[in-house]
Amino acid sequence: MVDVFSGRLLVSRDGRSVDPEEALQNKVVGLYFSAGWCSPCRDFTPVLCDFYTELLEETEPPAPFEVVFISSDHSAEEMVGYMRAMHGDWLALPFHDPYKHDLKKKYNITAIPKLVIVKQTGEVITDKGRKQIRDKGLSCFRNWLEGADIFQNFSM
């Protein structure tokens, strides 16, 4: 993930700047392309929130998983409002970072919501993260972890 977000900063839900190299190291990363104005996004975001919370707060040790929100909101204020109202305690690419357009192109995002699960290299494990979470719940994380080539003593 260092390669994907190299030289950039991410932001937390409370507005702090976060170094992606530190925050995403040795983790399976879900790139969440979404927007507050999108009703399917507003429908899926609480599901992703529960999934994220269970993996990070209810497993010991916490699962090596992080979400990075890439906004399709119409303004920075809309993005912040959506994050504060509905999101888990995950990270986001700042609204004004033009890199979001490159990410949409790189991961072939033609509709939202889209949850692309990627390895540390940025290589796609699956672009069907949303469907897998809905269909399989937490058990899909095991497959992602196996696909991520991360050495981990994580167990579910």
N, C-alpha and C positions, 0 to 999 in steps of 0.2 A: 504494500500500500504506500510505502515510502515513495515509490516511483510515480504512482498515480497522483499523489498530492504534494509532490516535492516542491519546496519553496513557497508553499501556501500555508495559510492558517485556516483552521476550522473554528466554529463558534459553538459554545454550549448553549443549552436552552436558556440559561440565565445571562447570556451575553458575553461570557468570558472567552478570550481567545485561547485556542488549544493547539499545541504542536501535534500535527497528525502523525509524525514519526513516533512520538511517544505513545499517543493514544491508540494507535492502530496496530502497533507492533505485535506480531504473533497472534493475530486475531482473524477470524472469519469476518468479513465485512459485508454488510448489506447496504447497497447504494439504493436509497429510497427516493424515487422520483415521484413527487406528489405536489398537491396544492390545496389550500384551504377552500377554494371556490368549487372544487371538484367533488361532487357527492360520492362517487365510488371511493375516492381517497378518504373522505370523512367516514365512510363506512368501514374501510380496512384499517385505518390508523389505530383505533382502539384495540383491534385484534393484534396488530404488530406490537402495540404497547404492552399488552398482557404477555405475549410471547417473550419480549425483551426482558420484562420484569421477572418472569419465571426463570429465565436462563441466567440472569445476572444476580438476582437477589435470593432466589430460593434453591440454588444448587451450591454445593461446597466442593471444591472451590468454584467461584463464579465462572460461568462458561466464557471461553475466549471469543466473544462476539461483540461487534459494535455496529451501529447503524449510522450512516451519514446521509442526511437529508439533502436532496438537491431540489430546490424550490422552483415551481412553475407559477408561483403567486404573481400578482400584478404589481406589488410594491413591497418594499422592505417591511413596512408596517403590517401588511397582510401576513407576510411570512412570520414575523415575530408573534403576531396574535395567534396564528395557527399553531406555532410551536408551543407557546405558553398554554393554550387551551387544551390541546389534544395530544401532544407528543410525549413520548417517554423521555428519559434523561439522556438522550443521545445527541450526536453532533450534527452540524450542518455546514455546508459550504456557504460563506457569506452571500447575501442576496446580490450584491453588486459585482461579484466575481464573474467575469465573462467566461471563465473556465467551465461553467455549467453547460454552455453550448457545446463545448468540445466533448464533455462527458456524455451528453445526450447523443451526439453523433457517434462517438466511440462505441457506446453500448446499444446503438440502434433503437433509441427510445422514440416511439411514434405515438404512444398513448400513455396516459397515467391513470391510476397509480401503477408503478412498476417497481418491483424489488429485485434487483440484480445482486446475486451473491457471488463475491469474488475472493480469489486467493490474494496473498500478499503481493504477488506480481501484478495484480489487476486483471489477471486472466479469469474468465467467467467459469464459475462452478455450475450455476444455473441462472437463467433469466426468468425462471418461474417461481421465485421465492414466495410470492403472494399466494399462488395456487397451492404450493406445497404446505405452507403454514395452515391454510384453510383445510386442506385434505388430511394432513398427517399430524398437525400440531407439533409439539416439541420433538417428536421422533425424527423429523426431517433434519434437525441440527446435526445428528450423528452422521448422516450422509454428507452433509456439507463439510463437516470436520475431516472426514476421510478424504474428501476431494481437495482439501486445502493444503495437505502436506505439512501440517503444523504438528510438531512433537508436543504432545500434551497428555497429562495424566488425568484428563477430565473424564468423569463417568456420570452417566445419567441413570 
